[in-house]
Amino acid sequence: MIAFLKLIRLPNLLIIALTQYLVRYCLLVEYFYDGSIYIKQQIPPTLGDIEFAFLVISTMLVAAGGYVINDYFDTRADRINKPEKMVVDKSISRQKAMMWHVVLSLLSIAIGIILAYRIGNIKLSSVHVFSAALLWFYSTNFKKTFLIGNLVVGILTAMVPLTVALFEPQIYGQVSSTFGFVVAYAVFALVITLAREIIKDIEDVPGDLEMNCKTLPIVWGVTTSKTIVAIILLGIMTLIGYVQKGQWVSGDMISFWYFCLAIQLPIFGVMITTILAKEKAQYHRASRLTKIAMLGGVLSMLIFYYSL
């Protein structure tokens, strides 16, 4: 059981669930239960609470299937890059890993189809099919391709908050400003994930060379890759700074200082750590700091909810 939970990256799946619940209850539906239901926005959600729970489960399942198939195809590189963390071919056989990928992905797609049918828009089931297919092709082809693999992971990360909005057409169709918040979080997720994936590629150069991958640090070199990461992170910090300017002018100091400490500071730490890194452990530390910045971004939805 422990090996299986490591294989599907349980902590990452919990972050996915947290993100989608915050999007629904802080940005879209905009109500919390604390003894009674307080509704800020008089537009009923398309999905009921139970149906939404299944939407979250389906997103977690498709992500879990993606983690499994990624490890399935990465066993050769993982023996070099992170042999101590290997699960497939060590604790779980390749055959069982493939079986779990199929089961998890098909369950996700089935739930997506049922939910899309229930809200009267069967086309929305393509979200789950698209995600599962993209995860498969990422593991088999895109991951080895220059920058495409990084962008694919960024797009899939952005789909986590966007999926919630897409399954609530009644809300985003009437409240464009609310949907704009979701898009902003999706863009943040995409861009910071892109930076993190490049950092991970730098960390994994030895194993990727063995797999004949054409990642950014292999094609353009580590120094250029570091520069690109720094530019991406500076761009994120600048955009967040623009948001903070509005917070400062409006006197919303709680949001301003939250963004400084929980988002800007970790991103700055990622940038400095990446620039100065020379060893694998230092790149790994930068990657972990990126996760902290992403979590800070996710939790900022609570700040928005109570400050708007």
N, C-alpha and C positions, 0 to 999 in steps of 0.2 A: 504493500500500500504506500509506504514512504517513497519507494522508487517511482511509483506511478504519479504521485503528487509532484515529485521533482520533475518528472517528464513533462507534465502539462503546465508547469510553472504556476502553481497555485497562488502565490502572492501577486503575480501579474494579473491573474484572472480576477482576483478580489479588487484590484485597482480598476479594472474594466467595469465591474459591477458598481463600484462606488461612483465612478465617472458618470455612468448612465443614470443612476438614481439622482445624482445632483443635477444633471441636465434637466431631468423631468421635473423635479420638485423645486428647483431653484430658478431655472430659466424658462421653462415652458409652462407647466401647469401652475407653478407658483403657489403652492400651498403646503403647509406643514401641519401635522397633527400634534397638538399638545393639550389634550383634554377636550378639545373641540377642533373642528376643521375651519381654518381661517383661509378664505379664498380671496386673493388679491385680484384675480383676473377671471371675469365671469364667462369663460369659454370652457365648456366641459371637455375633458380629454377624450381622444378617440379610443384609446385602450383603457380598460379597467385596470385596477391594481394587480389582479392576478394575471391578466393577459400581459401586462408590462413586465411582471416578474419572469414570464416565459420568454419575452423578448430579450431580457438580460441574460437568461440562461442560454438562449440560442447563440448570443454573441460570445459568451464564454466558451461554449462548445466548439464553435468554429475556430476560435483562437487556440483552444487546447489542441484541436486537430492539426492546426498549423504548426504548433510547437513540436508535436510528435513527428510529423513528416519531415520537418526541418532537421531534427536530430537523426532521423532515419537515414537521410542522405548525407549527413555531416559526420558520420562515424569515423571516416578516414582522417578528416581534418581535426576532429576532436581528440583523436589519439595524440596529436602533436600539441594542439593549443590548450586543451583543458582535460587531460586524461583522468584527473581526480574527480571531475564532475560528470563523466560519462554515465549514461543510464542504458541507452540502447546498445545491445551487444555485450552488456556487462551485467546489469540486473534484469533487463527485459530483452527478450530475443527480438531480432529484426522482424520475424513473422508476426509476433504479437503486437509490435509497434505499428506495423502496417494495418493490422486488424483494428486497432484502437483508432487510428487515423480515419479509417473508413466509417466506423461506427459513430464517432464524434461528429464528423462532417455531415453525414447523412441525417443524424438526429437534428442538427442545427438547421439544415435545409428544410426538413420536414416541418419543424416548428415555425420557421419563417413562412412557409407556404400556407400553413393553417392560419397564422395571424394575418397575413396579407388578405386571405380570403374573407376572414371575419370582418375586416374593416372595408371590404369592398374594393380593394385595389390589388389584384393578384400580381400586378407588375412589380410590386414592392418585394416579392419573394426573390427577385433577381439580386437584391442586396446580399442575401446569404449565399446564393449561387456564385455571384461575382467574387465575394470574399474568399470562399472555399477554393475556387479555381485559381485565384490570384496567389493564394498561399501555396498551392501545389506547384504552380509554375515558378514561383519565387524559389522554392527549394530545389527544383530540378534544373532551372535555367537562369532565371534573372539574378540570383544571388552571385553568380560568377561573372556577371556582366557589368561593365563600367557604369557606375552611378545608378543604373536602372533598378538594381536590387534595393539600394538605399531609398530611392523614391517610392518603390512599391511598399516598403515597410512604413514609410511616412504616410502614404495614402491610406493604408489599412488602419493605422493608428488614428488618423483623422476621421475614419468611418465610425469609430466608437461613439463619439458624441453626435455625429450626423445621423446615425441610424435611428436614434431616439426621435429626432426632429422629423425624419422622413416618415416615420410611423405615426406622426401626429399632424397630418395635413390640415385638420380643422383648426389647429392652433397657428401653425406657421403661415398658413394662408391668410390669416386675418391680422396677425401681429408681426409685421415684418421686422420691427426693431428687436423683438425677442429672438427671432430666427437669426438676426444679425449677430447677436451675442454667441449663439451656438457656432456659427460659421467662424467667428473670431477665435473661439477655443479650438476648433478643428484645425485652423491654420497654424495656431501656436503649436498644437500637437504634431502636425506634419513637419514643421520647420525644425523644432528642437529634436524630434526623432531623427531627422536627416543628419543633424550634427552628431547625435549619439551613434548612429550607424557607421559614420565615417571614423569616429574614434574607435569603435569596436573593430573595424577593418584594419586600422593601424595595429591594434593589439593582436590581431589574428593573422598577421602577414606570414609567419612561418608555415602554418597549416594551409593557408590559402594558396601559397606558392606550390605546395605539394598537390593541390587540387587543380592547378592551372587556372586559377581565378584571375580575372582582370579587374580587380577592385581599384579604387582611386589611389591608395598609397602604393600599390604595385605598379600602376601605369605611370603616375605622375610623381611618385616619391612621397616620403613621410613629411618632409618639410613643407611642400606645397599643400599636402592634405591638412596639416596643422593650420596653415594660413587660411584655408577655405573654412575650416571649423571656426576659427577666430572671427572671420568676416560674418559668417552666419549668426554666431552668438551676439556679435556687436549689433547686427541688424535687429535681432529679437529684443535686445536691451533698449535700443533706440525707440522701437515701436511701443514697448511697455512704458518707457519714459514719457512718451506722448500721452498715454493714458493717465499716467501719474500727474502730469501737468494739469489735466482736467480735475483730478482729485484734489490737488493742492488749491487750485483756484476756487473750487466749490466748498472748500473747508472740510472735505472728507478725509481727515487725517488718519483714521483707523485703516482705511483702504490703502492710503499712501504708504504708511509704514509697513503694512503687511506685504505689499508688493516689493518694497525695498528689502525686507529681511527674508521673506519666504520664496521669492522668485528671482529678483535681481542679484542678490548676494550669491546664491548657489550657481547661477549662470556665470557670474564673474569668476567664481571659484573653478568652474569647469574650464573656462577659457584659459586662466592662468596655469592650472594643472596640466592641461593639454599642451600648451606652449612649452612648458618646462620639462615635460615628461621625456624620459629616455629609456625607461624600463617598462616591461609588461604590466607590473603591478601598479605603476603610476597611471597608465592608460585605463586600467580597470577602475582605479579610484575616480578618475574623471567621468567614466561611464556611470558609476554609481551616483555621483553628484548630479548628473543629468536627471536621473530618476527622482532625486529629491526636488529638483526644480520643477519637474513635471507634476509631482504630487502637490507642490505648492500652488501650481497653476490650477489644478483640479479643485483644491480646497478653497480657492479664491471665489468659487461660485457661491459659497456660503456668505462671504463678505459682500458680494454684489446683492445677494438676496436681502440681507438685512440693512444695506445702506441705500438701496434705490427706493 
